[in-house]
Amino acid sequence: MNNKETTYTRRMKVADLLASDGNLLSILQRLGIKLGFGEATVADICNRYGISTELFLMICNIYSFHDYRPQTANLVSSDIKSITAYLRASHRYYVETCFPAIHNGIHNLVKELDEVSRKLIDKFYDDYDSEITNHFRYEEDTVFPYIDSLLADSCDGRGKYSIHQFEENHSNISEKLNDLKNIIAKYLGEEYSSPLRYSLLADIYTIESDLSKHSLIENRLLIPLVEKLENRHE
């Protein structure tokens, strides 16, 4: 899919945007956009909240169209700060909303299982929880401060780090979650099928999809823009 095939425009009403893809509701939440926007257009809302309309549309398109490739030439350095702010908000959304729901679902599910299955699922979830925590901590403690130093024209970060290191070590944070999903869906016996199991799987599918979009924003928006910023500093 190329960019002209996407349907989101600055003149589109936000209500129509959500009607086309309800998953975009979480984007509004992370950007601090309050409900009750009436007939406001995307441009109206972005102006009201001080958000780049171009960037907002790119994020929405990434979420709705997997093959979408944003044209970052139209973005500016100040948009980088908006992207990192969005990614930080996403981390909070995952840690405070999504993962507690999955954790509670796992906790309730394993009470129904035999000891072998219980230990297996606990281990997979604990490993994943450790991996995702380390992933977010690395971004918060290393990647984002480095980007802030570039934006502030500070030399502290340059020569010690580059966004290429992040790109090379950018782990697939959905892989272990996919393994956990397969265990619950495919390998637990039919005797354990219950509404709880379906509900937990639904939560895992939702967060798995969102994390995939999170990675695309980093790969298709953040990294290319930071590379340009680095080149200007060389």
C-alpha positions in Angstrom: 0.0 0.0 0.0 1.4 3.4 -0.9 0.6 6.6 0.9 -2.0 7.9 -1.5 -4.2 4.8 -0.8 -4.6 5.6 2.8 -7.8 7.3 3.9 -6.9 9.6 6.7 -6.7 13.4 6.0 -6.5 16.5 8.1 -10.0 17.5 7.1 -11.5 14.2 8.3 -13.6 14.4 11.5 -12.0 12.6 14.5 -15.3 10.7 15.1 -15.1 9.3 11.5 -11.5 8.4 12.1 -12.5 6.3 15.1 -15.4 4.8 13.2 -13.0 3.6 10.6 -10.7 1.9 13.1 -11.6 1.7 16.8 -8.0 0.8 17.7 -7.1 4.4 17.1 -8.9 5.3 20.3 -5.8 4.3 22.4 -3.7 6.8 20.3 -6.0 9.6 21.4 -5.6 8.5 25.0 -1.8 8.4 24.8 -1.7 11.9 23.2 -3.9 13.3 26.0 -6.8 14.1 23.6 -10.0 14.2 25.6 -13.3 12.7 24.4 -16.2 15.1 23.6 -14.6 16.5 20.5 -17.9 16.8 18.7 -17.6 17.5 15.0 -13.9 18.6 15.2 -11.6 17.6 12.4 -8.2 16.1 12.7 -6.6 19.5 12.0 -8.9 21.1 14.6 -7.8 18.7 17.3 -4.2 18.8 16.5 -4.2 22.6 16.6 -6.0 22.5 19.9 -3.5 20.1 21.5 -0.4 21.5 19.8 0.3 18.3 17.9 1.7 18.1 14.4 -1.1 17.2 12.1 1.3 15.5 9.7 2.8 13.4 12.5 -0.6 12.5 14.0 -1.8 11.2 10.6 1.4 9.2 10.1 0.9 7.5 13.5 -2.7 6.7 12.7 -1.8 5.3 9.3 0.9 3.1 10.8 -1.6 1.7 13.2 -4.3 1.1 10.5 -2.2 0.1 7.5 0.6 -2.4 8.1 2.4 -1.7 4.7 2.2 2.1 5.1 5.6 3.9 4.7 5.6 7.4 6.0 7.4 10.2 4.1 9.5 11.6 6.9 10.9 14.4 4.7 7.9 16.5 5.7 8.7 16.2 9.4 11.1 18.5 11.4 13.4 18.0 14.4 10.7 19.2 16.8 8.6 16.2 15.7 11.2 13.9 17.2 10.4 15.1 20.7 6.7 14.5 20.0 7.5 11.0 18.9 9.5 10.2 22.0 6.8 11.7 24.1 4.3 9.4 22.4 6.5 6.4 22.9 7.0 7.2 26.6 3.2 7.5 26.9 2.9 4.2 25.2 5.2 2.6 27.8 3.0 4.0 30.6 -0.1 2.7 28.8 1.4 -0.8 28.5 2.8 -0.9 32.1 -0.2 0.6 33.8 -3.1 -0.7 31.7 -2.3 -3.6 29.4 0.2 -5.8 31.3 -1.7 -5.7 34.6 -4.7 -7.1 32.8 -2.6 -9.9 31.3 -0.9 -10.5 34.6 -4.3 -10.9 36.3 -5.5 -13.2 33.6 -2.4 -15.4 33.9 -2.8 -15.5 37.7 -6.4 -16.6 37.4 -5.8 -19.1 34.6 -2.9 -21.0 36.2 -5.1 -21.7 39.3 -7.1 -24.0 37.0 -4.1 -25.9 35.6 -2.0 -28.9 36.4 1.4 -28.2 38.0 3.4 -28.8 34.8 1.3 -26.4 32.7 1.2 -23.9 35.5 5.0 -23.8 35.8 5.4 -23.6 32.0 3.1 -20.6 31.6 4.5 -18.9 34.7 8.0 -19.2 33.3 7.0 -17.9 29.8 5.2 -14.9 31.3 8.0 -14.1 33.8 10.6 -14.3 31.0 8.5 -12.0 28.8 7.9 -9.6 31.7 11.7 -9.4 32.3 12.4 -8.8 28.6 9.8 -6.1 28.1 10.9 -4.3 31.3 14.5 -4.3 30.1 13.4 -3.1 26.6 11.5 -0.2 28.0 14.2 0.7 30.5 16.8 0.7 27.8 14.8 3.1 25.7 14.0 5.3 28.7 17.5 5.4 30.2 19.7 5.3 27.1 17.9 6.0 23.8 15.6 8.8 24.7 18.3 10.8 26.8 20.7 10.4 23.8 18.0 11.9 21.5 17.3 14.7 23.9 21.0 15.5 24.0 21.1 15.8 20.2 18.0 18.0 20.2 19.6 20.2 22.8 22.8 20.3 20.7 24.7 18.8 23.5 27.9 16.9 22.8 27.4 14.5 25.8 25.8 11.8 23.8 27.8 12.0 20.5 30.8 9.8 20.1 29.6 7.4 22.7 26.3 6.2 21.2 24.4 6.3 17.9 20.9 5.4 16.9 22.4 2.7 14.7 23.2 0.8 17.9 19.6 0.9 18.9 18.5 -0.2 15.4 21.0 -3.2 15.5 19.8 -4.3 18.9 16.1 -3.6 18.5 14.6 -6.8 19.8 11.3 -8.2 18.7 9.3 -7.5 21.8 6.3 -9.5 20.5 8.1 -12.8 19.9 7.9 -14.3 23.4 4.3 -13.0 23.7 3.5 -15.0 20.6 5.0 -18.1 22.2 2.8 -17.6 25.3 -0.3 -17.0 23.1 0.4 -20.3 21.3 0.8 -22.3 24.5 -2.6 -21.0 25.8 -4.4 -21.4 22.5 -2.9 -24.6 21.1 -1.3 -26.7 23.7 -3.4 -26.5 26.9 -5.9 -29.4 26.9 -9.5 -28.9 26.0 -10.5 -29.5 29.6 -9.1 -26.1 30.4 -11.2 -24.2 27.9 -13.1 -21.5 29.7 -14.3 -17.9 29.3 -11.2 -16.8 31.2 -8.9 -18.5 28.7 -10.7 -16.7 25.7 -10.6 -13.4 27.5 -6.8 -13.7 28.3 -6.1 -14.6 24.7 -8.1 -11.6 23.5 -6.0 -9.3 25.7 -2.7 -10.9 24.4 -3.8 -10.5 20.8 -4.6 -6.9 21.5 -1.3 -6.0 23.1 0.7 -8.1 20.6 -0.8 -6.0 17.8 -0.2 -2.7 19.6 3.5 -3.6 20.4 4.0 -4.4 16.7 2.8 -0.9 15.8 5.0 0.5 18.5 8.0 -1.0 16.9 7.0 0.3 13.5 6.8 3.8 14.8 10.3 3.4 16.1 11.6 1.9 12.9 9.8 4.0 10.4 9.6 7.4 12.1 12.0 7.7 15.0 15.1 6.0 13.7 15.1 7.7 10.2 14.6 11.2 11.8 17.3 10.7 14.4 19.7 9.5 11.7 19.1 12.8 9.9 19.7 14.7 13.1 23.0 12.8 13.7 24.2 13.6 10.1 23.6 17.3 10.7 25.8 17.1 13.8 28.7 15.4 12.1 
